[in-house]
Amino acid sequence: MLILLDCRPLQYAGPGSERSRLILAAAAALAGDKAVKWLFVVDHTFRPGMLDGISGDSVLVRRALPGSFGWRWWYDRQIPRLARQYHADLIMLTGGISAKLSDVPQCLWMPEKANPDEKRKSRLYPSIYKARLAASLQRAAVIFCFTGRDRAWLAGCRPGIASGKPPAAEGMEEKILVLPAAIEEDAGVKGPLAAAEKEEIKRKYVRGKEYFLADLADAVDEDVINLLKAFSLFKKRQQSNMQLILTGEINGSAEVIRQRLATYKYREDVHWQEDRPTAEVRQLSRAAYAVLLLFDGHTLGAPLLNAWAAGVPVIVADGSLLQEIAGDAALLAGAGDPASLAAQLMRIYKDENGRMDLIRRGLDRRGAYSRRGSIDALWEGIGKVFRPMN
């Protein structure tokens, strides 16, 4: 079986994208387990090493045009032409946008969050995504998304009604599969840190004290200010030496946050670790008293799974993608509600038995999110297109 994989959206997502790594790792696994052959289509901005796992003769580099016209040309001309030229059995499209052809079956990978009308802070979808959503859903033989919430939304998606276009086809739910978040097997998080290693990290970064670690990826200025307000409430009520480490690239103004921290009452207890390597951030997470994942951005859940693997409890935002993954193995804080977050910080600080129970639940729940599970789900989706299949 020969599958043409559209990698242009993965290029634009960047090398740090969990979604890109999941898709390419699953492709590599199927190449080994099921003898699937792949052709990886990239545009002319591609450079060796940009995407892990694709190289050599299996990479097709084609010129792309800029702007919305360029995306239309990519899906209306470039992808169909390549599919026919190389006699592909299946096309996998990773931008949630289908190609305009009918003679080759298509599998569609949706974005981390499928609904383009949900509030977004960054990386807005190309206009073609929303404009073609109904047609893309109809054309696709199989659709992959990442949460049950998105599956339900896509199954009932009727984006064409307002414009007079036909609604999504009936029976949509049957061809939508949820790919679970997967443990990143190369992450190096094999288990909790030894006590001596934790103490060394605390001495290095926070003067030997316990700390909360907050991932600011995709946060805007207001999000960070609300986080600092919550930490102030916690410090005022608990009178503890607990520290707060901030990591991740914010989507707001770093200068605004620096100015805020300069006048912040507890500024000596807040440590902003900007531009730290991923491996270093991962070690900070493993030594934390608790990890705060309040701005899920474009993650599929790897920070949550890695924290569980390290035996560290987690607080996530109520209503987020991570809440669906976490179930009852994490505490929930209301988005944009400093009092709610402060209450959960106090709860996890004061109730050691409850904290240990969260750790146990996380370790138990983590087992449901293996890379093997994602690969099996992908193969199941391909099997919906080609029956029977060995």
C-alpha positions in Angstrom: 0.0 0.0 0.0 1.3 3.5 -1.0 0.1 6.4 1.1 0.8 10.1 0.1 1.2 12.2 3.3 0.7 15.9 2.9 3.4 17.4 5.2 3.1 21.0 4.3 0.9 21.8 7.4 3.4 20.0 9.6 6.2 22.2 8.3 4.3 25.3 9.3 3.4 23.8 12.7 7.2 23.6 13.5 9.5 20.9 14.9 8.1 21.2 18.4 4.5 20.2 17.4 3.3 17.2 19.3 0.8 16.5 16.5 3.5 16.5 13.9 5.6 14.1 16.0 2.6 11.8 16.5 1.7 11.6 12.8 5.2 10.9 11.7 5.9 8.4 14.4 2.7 6.5 13.5 3.7 6.6 9.9 7.1 5.1 10.7 5.6 2.4 12.8 3.2 1.4 10.1 6.1 1.3 7.6 7.7 -1.3 9.9 4.7 -3.2 11.2 2.4 -3.3 8.1 4.8 -2.7 5.2 3.1 0.6 4.3 5.1 2.7 1.9 5.0 6.5 2.3 5.5 9.5 0.1 6.0 12.6 2.1 5.0 15.8 0.2 6.6 19.0 1.4 7.0 22.5 -0.1 10.1 24.2 -1.2 10.9 25.7 2.2 11.6 22.2 3.5 15.2 21.6 4.8 16.7 18.3 5.9 16.0 17.7 9.6 13.0 20.0 9.7 10.7 17.0 10.3 12.0 13.9 12.2 11.7 10.7 10.3 11.4 11.8 6.7 14.3 11.9 4.3 15.7 10.5 1.1 13.7 9.4 -2.0 10.4 9.2 -0.1 10.3 13.0 0.2 8.7 14.9 -2.7 9.5 18.6 -2.7 7.2 20.8 -4.6 6.9 24.6 -5.0 4.1 26.3 -3.1 2.5 29.7 -3.6 1.9 32.2 -0.8 -1.4 33.2 0.8 -4.9 31.8 0.5 -4.5 31.3 -3.3 -1.4 29.2 -2.6 -3.3 26.9 -0.3 -6.1 26.5 -2.8 -3.6 25.7 -5.5 -1.9 23.2 -3.2 -5.1 21.2 -2.6 -6.7 21.7 -6.0 -3.7 21.1 -8.2 -0.5 19.9 -6.5 -1.8 17.1 -4.3 -4.2 15.6 -6.9 -1.5 15.7 -9.5 1.0 13.9 -7.3 -1.5 11.3 -6.2 -2.2 10.3 -9.7 1.4 10.5 -10.9 2.6 8.1 -8.2 -0.6 6.0 -8.2 -1.2 6.5 -4.5 -3.7 4.1 -2.8 -4.6 6.7 -0.2 -4.0 10.4 0.6 -3.5 11.6 4.2 -4.0 15.3 4.6 -2.8 16.9 7.8 -4.3 20.4 7.7 -8.0 19.4 8.1 -8.5 20.4 4.4 -9.3 17.9 1.7 -7.9 17.7 -1.8 -10.2 18.4 -4.8 -10.3 14.9 -6.4 -12.6 11.9 -6.2 -10.7 8.9 -7.5 -8.3 8.4 -4.6 -9.6 8.0 -1.0 -8.6 10.6 1.6 -8.0 10.5 5.3 -8.2 13.8 7.0 -6.2 14.8 10.1 -8.0 17.6 12.0 -6.1 20.3 14.0 -5.6 19.9 17.7 -8.9 21.8 18.1 -11.3 21.3 15.2 -13.8 24.1 15.7 -12.5 27.3 14.1 -15.1 29.4 15.9 -13.7 28.6 19.3 -11.7 31.5 20.9 -8.1 31.3 19.6 -5.1 33.1 20.9 -2.6 32.3 18.2 -2.0 30.5 14.9 -5.3 31.1 13.3 -6.3 28.6 10.7 -6.0 29.6 7.0 -9.3 30.9 5.8 -9.6 27.9 3.5 -10.0 25.6 6.5 -13.4 27.1 7.6 -14.5 27.8 4.0 -14.0 24.2 3.0 -14.9 22.4 6.2 -18.2 21.0 5.0 -16.8 19.8 1.7 -13.7 18.4 3.4 -15.8 16.4 5.8 -17.9 15.0 3.0 -14.9 14.0 0.8 -13.0 12.3 3.6 -13.3 8.5 3.9 -11.9 8.7 7.5 -11.4 11.7 9.8 -9.0 11.7 12.7 -9.4 14.1 15.7 -8.0 14.1 19.2 -10.9 14.6 21.6 -14.4 13.2 22.1 -15.6 16.8 22.2 -14.3 17.5 18.7 -15.7 14.2 17.5 -19.2 15.2 18.7 -18.8 18.7 17.2 -17.6 17.3 13.8 -20.4 14.7 13.7 -23.0 17.4 14.1 -21.1 20.0 12.0 -23.4 21.9 9.7 -21.2 24.9 8.6 -22.9 25.2 5.2 -26.5 25.9 6.4 -26.1 29.6 6.9 -24.7 30.1 3.4 -27.2 27.8 1.7 -24.7 25.1 1.0 -25.5 21.4 1.8 -24.8 20.3 5.3 -22.3 17.6 6.3 -23.3 14.1 5.2 -25.4 11.9 7.3 -23.6 9.1 9.2 -20.6 11.4 9.8 -19.9 10.0 13.2 -19.1 6.6 11.9 -16.1 7.8 10.0 -14.6 10.0 12.8 -12.0 8.4 15.0 -10.4 9.8 18.1 -6.7 9.3 18.3 -5.7 9.4 22.0 -2.8 11.4 23.2 0.4 9.3 23.3 3.4 9.1 25.6 6.4 10.4 23.8 8.7 7.5 24.1 11.8 9.5 23.5 11.0 12.0 26.2 13.3 10.3 28.8 10.6 10.4 31.5 11.0 6.9 32.8 9.7 7.5 36.3 10.0 9.8 39.4 13.3 11.5 40.1 15.4 10.2 43.0 15.2 12.4 46.1 18.8 13.6 45.6 18.2 14.6 42.0 15.1 16.6 43.1 17.1 18.4 45.8 19.8 19.3 43.4 17.3 20.9 40.9 15.7 22.8 43.7 19.0 24.1 44.9 20.0 25.2 41.4 16.8 27.0 40.6 14.8 28.0 43.7 17.2 28.1 46.6 16.3 24.6 47.7 12.6 25.3 48.2 9.5 23.5 46.8 7.9 25.0 43.8 4.9 25.0 41.5 5.8 24.9 37.8 3.5 26.7 35.3 3.7 26.1 31.6 2.9 29.4 29.9 2.8 28.1 26.3 0.1 30.0 24.4 -0.8 32.2 27.4 -1.5 35.9 26.8 -0.7 38.7 29.1 -4.0 38.5 31.0 -3.5 34.8 31.6 -0.1 35.4 33.2 -1.5 38.2 35.3 -4.3 36.0 36.6 -1.8 33.3 37.4 0.2 35.8 39.5 -2.9 36.9 41.2 -3.7 33.3 42.1 -0.2 32.8 43.5 -0.6 36.0 45.5 -3.7 34.7 47.1 -2.0 31.4 47.9 1.0 33.1 49.4 -1.1 35.5 51.5 -3.2 32.7 53.0 -0.6 30.0 53.4 2.4 32.1 54.4 4.6 29.4 52.9 8.0 29.4 51.2 6.6 27.9 48.0 8.1 29.2 44.8 6.7 29.5 41.3 8.7 28.7 38.1 7.3 30.0 34.8 8.4 28.2 31.6 7.3 28.2 28.0 6.9 30.9 25.3 4.0 33.1 25.9 1.8 34.5 23.2 1.6 37.9 24.8 4.2 40.6 25.5 7.2 39.4 27.4 8.0 43.0 28.3 4.6 43.5 29.9 5.2 40.4 32.1 8.7 41.7 33.1 7.2 45.0 34.1 4.5 43.3 36.1 7.1 41.0 37.8 9.2 44.1 38.7 6.5 45.4 41.0 5.0 42.1 42.1 4.9 41.7 45.8 6.2 38.1 45.7 8.7 38.7 42.9 11.6 37.0 44.8 9.5 33.8 44.8 8.8 33.8 41.0 11.4 32.5 38.6 10.8 33.0 34.9 12.9 30.5 33.0 12.7 31.9 29.4 14.1 30.0 26.4 15.1 26.9 28.3 15.9 23.7 26.3 13.1 21.2 26.3 15.2 18.7 28.3 15.8 21.2 31.0 12.1 22.1 31.3 11.3 18.5 31.5 13.6 18.1 34.4 12.1 21.1 36.1 8.7 19.4 35.7 9.9 16.2 37.2 11.1 17.9 40.4 8.0 20.2 40.9 5.6 19.9 43.8 2.8 20.3 41.2 2.6 21.2 37.5 0.1 23.8 36.3 -1.1 23.2 32.7 -3.7 26.0 32.3 -3.2 27.1 28.7 -3.4 23.9 26.6 -2.7 25.8 23.3 -1.6 23.2 20.7 -0.6 20.4 23.0 -2.1 16.9 22.6 -1.3 16.1 26.2 2.4 15.2 26.4 3.2 17.6 29.3 0.4 16.0 31.3 1.5 12.4 30.5 5.1 13.3 31.3 4.1 14.8 34.7 2.2 11.7 35.5 5.2 9.5 34.6 7.3 11.5 36.9 4.9 11.1 39.8 4.0 14.8 39.9 0.3 16.0 40.4 -1.3 18.3 37.9 -3.8 21.2 37.8 -5.5 21.8 34.4 -8.1 24.3 33.2 -11.7 23.3 33.5 -13.1 22.7 30.0 -9.8 22.2 28.3 -8.5 19.4 26.1 -6.4 18.3 29.0 -9.4 17.9 31.3 -10.8 15.2 28.9 -7.5 13.3 29.1 -7.0 13.8 32.8 -10.4 12.6 34.0 -10.3 12.5 37.8 -6.5 12.3 37.9 -6.0 16.1 38.0 -7.4 19.1 39.8 -9.5 21.6 37.8 -9.2 25.4 38.0 -11.6 27.8 36.3 -10.1 29.4 33.3 -9.4 33.1 34.0 -10.4 32.7 37.7 -7.6 33.5 40.1 -9.6 32.5 43.2 -10.4 29.1 41.7 -6.7 28.4 40.9 -5.6 29.7 44.4 -8.1 27.3 46.0 -6.6 24.4 44.1 -3.0 25.4 45.0 -4.0 25.5 48.6 -5.7 22.2 48.4 -2.8 20.4 46.8 -0.4 22.1 49.4 -2.4 21.3 52.5 -3.7 17.8 51.7 -0.7 15.5 51.3 -2.9 12.4 51.2 -5.0 14.0 48.5 -1.8 14.9 46.6 -0.5 11.3 46.8 -3.9 10.0 45.6 -3.7 12.3 42.5 -0.2 10.9 41.8 -1.5 7.3 42.0 -4.4 8.1 39.8 -2.2 9.8 37.2 0.2 6.8 37.1 -2.7 4.4 36.6 -4.4 6.5 34.0 -1.2 7.1 32.0 -1.2 3.5 30.9 -4.2 4.2 28.6 -2.2 6.6 26.5 0.5 4.6 24.8 2.0 5.2 21.3 0.8 1.7 20.4 -2.8 2.8 21.0 -2.4 5.7 18.6 -0.9 3.5 15.9 -3.6 0.9 16.3 -6.3 3.6 16.0 -4.6 4.9 12.8 -4.5 1.4 11.3 -8.2 0.9 12.2 -9.0 4.1 10.3 -7.1 2.9 7.2 -8.9 -0.3 7.6 -12.2 1.5 7.2 -11.1 2.5 3.7 -9.8 -0.8 2.6 -11.7 -3.9 3.6 -10.7 -6.7 4.1 -7.2 -5.9 5.3 -4.6 -8.3 6.6 
